[in-house]
Amino acid sequence: MPESWAKPLDEMVREDLEQTVRQIYANFESGDDVSIVYAPEVGTKLIVNGTTRREMQGDDVLRPLLRLWIGEKAVSANLRRLLLSGRCG
């Protein structure tokens, strides 16, 4: 996980959720297609290359990641721009 993500994430989520995000990130490879899907009644799904890798109830992981990526103090202006334009990927 990039260092620029680690400290802000540490400040936003409980330790167990931070470890979950770190574990998920550690398994990514260059070129992976990653989708995060949230439904209020179902929770959050992490899908990598078309396969569901993790399912979590609620949005406890999703909200901090969104703040990290597209919030007012996003860790990368370029990533924020790409995500908001729908051209990330």
N, C-alpha and C positions, 0 to 999 in steps of 0.2 A: 504494500500500500504506500502510495506517495507520502512523504513526510508532511507535505502541505495539507494532507487530509487528516493525518493522525491526531494532531493536537485539537483542532476544532471538533472532530468527531468525539474525542475523549471528553470534551466539555459538554457535549449535547446528549449523550446516551449513557445508559447504565453500563457498567463494566461487562456484564454478560452479553449485552447486545453489541458492544464494541468488538468483543471477541468473535461473535458470530460474523460480523461484517469482515473482520480480518481473515477469518477462515475461508469465507466465500471468495474474497479477493485473491487470496493466495492460490486458488485453483484456476484462476483465469489465465488464458493464454492469448497471445497476440492474435487478433483476427476473430476472436470469439464474438458471437452475436448474443448480446445480453439484453433481456427484457425484464422489467419489474412491473408486475401487474397487481393492482390493488382493487378490491371490491369490498365495500363496507360490511357486508354480511359474511364474507369469506376470509378476508385478511390479505396478506401480501404473498405473492409468489415470485420467486426468482427463477427465470427460465434462461438456460444457457444452451445455445445451438439447438433450440427446439425441445429440450428436455428440462422438465421441472427439476431443479436441484434443491430447492428449499421452499417450504411453505411455513408461514408464521401467522399467527392470529394478530389482528389489529394492524396498526400502522406505526408502531414504535420504531421500526428501522427505516421505513420509507420517509417519514417527515424529516429526520435529521439529514438523510442523504439529499433530499430535495433542497434543504437550506444550504447544504454544502456545495451543491452543484449549480443551483439557480437563484439562491437567496441574495439579499443585498450585498453580502460580503462573500460571494462565491469564491472558491479557491482558484478558479481559472476563468478569466473573462472570455476566453475562446470557447471553452467547454460550455459555459452558460449561453453564449450566443448560438452555438450549434444546437444545443438541446432545445432552446426556445424557438429556433427557426425550423426544427424538425429535420435538420440535415446531419445529425450526428449518426455516424455509422458507416 
